[in-house]
Amino acid sequence: MLSVSVFGQSYKTAVPMSQRISASASLQPVKSGNHSLPVIAWGGDIATIYGDMSGIFKNGGANISTLFREDVLTKQVEKCLSGETPYLRGTMGMINAAADAFRAKGMELVVFYGLTWSTGGDGAAFRAGKSLKNAKTVIAQLDGPHMDYAANMFANAGRLEQIQFKLVTDLLAGVGFNGPDQFVKDVTMDAVFAITPDILTLTSNGTVGTGSEGSVKGATMAFTTKTASRIIFDVYAVRKDYFDTHKEEVFAFASALMKSQEALQDLIKNKSSRQSEFKQLMTKAADLLLADPNATPTAEAMLGDCTFIGFDGNYSFFTGKGTTRNFKTLNSEIQSSFSKMNLLDEPINVLQANWDYAELKSGLKYATIDVTSAAPAVVTTAPKFDANKVAKVVESKIAAESDTWDEEGTLYTFEIYFQPNQDVFDIANYSADFKEILRLAQTNSGAIVVLEGYSDPGAYLKAQKAGSTIQELTQIKQAAKNLSAQRSNNAKKAFMTYCKQKGIAFDESQLTPVGRGIDAPKYVAPKTKEQWLQNFRVAFRLKQVEAENLDFDPTIYK
């Protein structure tokens, strides 16, 4: 494996995992009896620890003897190849990377269970003046969760092939050769992807880095997975030979994992009356995941970094019903990006278990989907944002920050166009546009999507040249604003209808329509009809709102 020495350490050069595992690693039969199970330092694994601690695994026939933490994916792969355990633990990106090594040995992997989405635990810091649009050198951990993350964000920005990734071996600041420390030392690096606590340190608690206390002067936190909340997906996978011969056992393990998540949910809900049990779990989690049994506050905080998906989320993810962020989509995105990043040589056949979900649902109390229905319901959730509050914040920001609004806090912008005097958006004509907007919005489900309606300023300029009064010009401007607001609202309605027709559960509170009228036309003085028509548009602008208190909290309105 190639490397480039910097400050006495070596950045790693991406090559497929089949070329990086030990030369002595060979495919051996899985050992008989109970198995050890890998976990990684992630909040979602606390449910797994609880399943082991509470006896759910043992009573459910999961055939698990011990848990062991292994954050180095190549070591996990070597243990699994050798038959010490049939299981692998990682993100979808990590499993795809591992699948390359298994393919080289004539074996496939089966993803059979989804644990969590990262919804705040991971982030990115950019050096002053750098962003998704112009960064060129980016640090991430090789085989870590941020390979999925960085690949997706830059691919959606259309810039993945322009990025030079500098890969490190370790995840956490202060541990080995890691990204945060290198970002401080190596001023040639434009950005780093890391866990959110380290990103906060680099940016002086999420503001602008001062250059002191471990921060980088001028660095900013661009976004975290609180915004980009449907990218890093944590799963368990199993060797296909073991799955084929022990399907009932793997099914029992998946069922036990789901029951463990539900039991953890109940424990957290009632922790005031079950303090002793909760404390025992946090101590075990801190010991196993953090190598420090006294780090219980950190272990508990890790629960807030992710969202457990339970039965409903597993059903939706693996069947693809109700969401674009599913098994097929993530595999396709990851393999396309990893091929460009030289982490894969060719497409890999990563399989899924295709469970009988009606059977898997048995014994669960928080599973809501009727999987026996001819048209199964999609997963629905409560509105994430308070629409009225978001609308007020957006309007005030546009008014106060008109010069910076388009860029500041904007992740992606997608525009659709309409004809003069048009105010209806026929889905048949906009389905391709809506498909792409839906993909971006669901990928970044923690962002708000501002639908900005625009009008051409021609009528206003014509009246101005004709000597119209201030009052008349104001009326023309307001009429254009009203018309553009109507168009953005109609675009929202058409988009929601499109989602419904596709069977997608989309959170309508994520959409905020506004009318910008003749403000900020694409062409103030269009010279061609084509330029003129581009002034008639609705911009779907995805905005990061992590710094704003825009999450819906009903208590603040009482």
GIBEL-V38294 format. One line per field, one symbol per residue. phi: phi as a letter, one per 40 degrees, with the letter a starting at -180 (. if undefined). psi: psi as a letter, one per 40 degrees, with the letter a starting at -180 (. if undefined). burial: I if it has 9 or more other ideal C-beta (glycine too) atoms within 8 Angstrom, else O. Layout:
phi=???
psi=???
burial=???
This chain:
phi=.cabcbfgbbccccadcdcbcdcccbcbccccgcbcbcbbcadcccccccccccgcccccgcgbcabbcacccccddcccccgcacbbbacdccccccccccccbgbbbbcbabcaccbhcbabbbcdgbadcbcbbbcaccgccccdccdccccccgbdcccbcbbbcbccdgbfcbcdccccccccccaabacddcccccbfggbbdcgbfgcbdgcbccabcccccbbcbcabbaccccdccbccccccccccccccccccdccccbcccbdccccccccccccccbfacccccccccccccabcbfcdcccccccgcgaccbdcccdccccccccccgcbcadbcccbcfcccccccdgcbbcbccccccbdcccbbcdcbcdcccccccccccccbdcbddbcgccabbbbbacdgcbbbcddcbcccccccccccccbccccbccbcbbccdccccccccgccdcccccccccccccccccccccccccccdccccgbcbcccccbcbbbfccfccbcbdbbccccccccabccbcbcbccccbccbcccbc
psi=hiihhhfeihiihhiiddeeihdehihiihiiaiiihiiigiddeddddddddeeddddefefhdiiihhehdddddddddeedieiihaidddddddddddddefiiihhehhciihfeeiahhiiheiaddeidhhhihheideddddddddddefedeehhhhhididihehagidddddddgeehdihhaidddddddfffebhheeifeihheiihdiaeddgefdhhhiiiihdddddefdddddddddddddddddddddddfddefdddddddddddddddefheefddddddddeeihheaddddddddeeheiegiddddddddddddddefeidiiighiidfigdddddheieehehgeeidghiihiiihdihddddddddddddddfddedddhehdihhiiiiihehehghddeedddddddddddddgeeiihhhhhiiheddddddddefiiddddddddddddddddddddddddddddddddefhhhhdeehhhihebeifidhdgheidddddeegihhhhhhhfdeigeihhddee.
burial=OOOOOIOOIOIIIIIIIIOIIOOOIOOOOIOOOOIIIIIIOIIIIIIIIIIIIOOIIOOIOIIIOOIOIIOOIIOIIIIIIIIOIIIIIIIIIIIIIIIIIIIOIOIIIIIIIIIIIIIIIIIIIIIOOIOIOOIOIIIIIIIIIIIIIIIIIIIIIOIIOOIOIIIIIIIIIOOOIIIIIIIIOIOOIIIIIIIIOIIIIIIIOIOOIOOOOOIIOIIIIIIIIOIIIIIIIIIIIIIIOIIOOIOOIIIIIIIIIIIIIIIIIOIIOOIOOIOOOIIIIIIIIIIIIIOOOOIIOIIOOIIOIIOIIIIIIIIIIIIIIIIIIIIOIIIOIIIIIIIOIIIIOOOIOIIIIOIOIOOIIOOIOIIOIOIOOOOIIIIOOOIIIIIOIIIOIIIOIIOOIIOOIOOOOIIIIIOIOIOOOOOOIOIOOIIOIIOIIIIIIIIIIIIIIIIIIIIIIOIIOOIOOOOOOOOIIOOIIIOIIIIIIIIIIIIIIIIIIIIOOOOIIIIOIIIIIIIIIIOOIOIOOIOOOOIIIIIIIIIIIIIIIIOOOIOIOOOOOO
